[in-house]
Amino acid sequence: RTMQENLWLLPGGPVVVNPSELLGSERMKQLHEQLKERVDYVLFDTPSAIAFSDAAILSSFLDATVMVIRANNI
């Protein structure tokens, strides 16, 4: 839980050697399904989709994707 009412944060934990294997695993999909049963929204924050495959892997099983094209601009 966070200081903001009804907001929970699940930190990523320690850096792993191959995050793409972890993010694309059946266990990650199960975690996502379990979280969806308990909360209204599940948000994943990933590094740049240009430099890393994290966003592409997660988007394969998430309900929606929002891409920030240019930070600090509208």
C-alpha positions in Angstrom: 0.0 0.0 0.0 1.1 3.6 -0.5 0.2 6.8 1.2 -2.3 7.5 -1.6 -5.7 5.8 -0.7 -6.5 2.8 -2.9 -3.1 2.8 -4.6 -0.8 -0.2 -4.3 2.7 -0.5 -5.7 4.5 -3.7 -6.5 8.2 -2.8 -7.1 10.1 -4.7 -9.8 12.7 -6.1 -7.4 16.4 -6.8 -8.2 17.8 -6.5 -11.7 17.7 -9.9 -13.5 20.1 -11.1 -16.3 17.3 -11.7 -18.9 14.2 -9.7 -18.0 12.4 -10.7 -21.3 12.2 -14.3 -20.1 10.7 -13.2 -16.8 8.2 -10.8 -18.4 7.1 -13.3 -21.0 6.8 -16.2 -18.5 3.6 -18.0 -17.7 4.1 -16.9 -14.1 4.0 -13.3 -15.1 0.7 -13.9 -17.0 -0.7 -15.6 -13.9 0.4 -12.7 -11.7 -1.4 -10.3 -14.0 -4.6 -12.3 -13.9 -4.5 -12.5 -10.1 -4.0 -8.8 -9.9 -6.9 -8.0 -12.3 -9.2 -10.0 -10.0 -8.3 -7.8 -7.0 -8.0 -4.3 -8.4 -9.7 -2.0 -11.0 -6.5 -1.2 -13.0 -3.1 -2.8 -13.3 -0.4 -0.5 -14.8 3.1 -1.7 -15.9 5.7 1.0 -16.4 8.5 -0.1 -18.8 11.6 1.4 -20.2 11.8 2.8 -23.7 10.2 0.5 -26.3 12.9 1.6 -28.8 15.8 0.3 -26.6 14.2 -2.6 -24.7 11.7 -5.3 -25.5 9.9 -5.2 -22.1 6.9 -3.2 -23.5 6.4 -5.4 -26.5 6.5 -8.6 -24.4 4.0 -7.3 -21.9 1.7 -5.8 -24.5 1.2 -9.3 -25.9 -1.1 -10.2 -22.9 -2.2 -6.9 -21.4 -5.6 -5.4 -22.2 -4.3 -2.0 -23.4 -1.1 -0.1 -24.1 -0.4 3.6 -23.7 2.8 4.9 -25.3 4.5 8.1 -24.2 6.0 9.5 -27.4 7.6 12.6 -26.1 8.0 13.2 -22.3 7.1 16.6 -20.9 5.1 17.6 -24.0 1.4 17.6 -24.8 
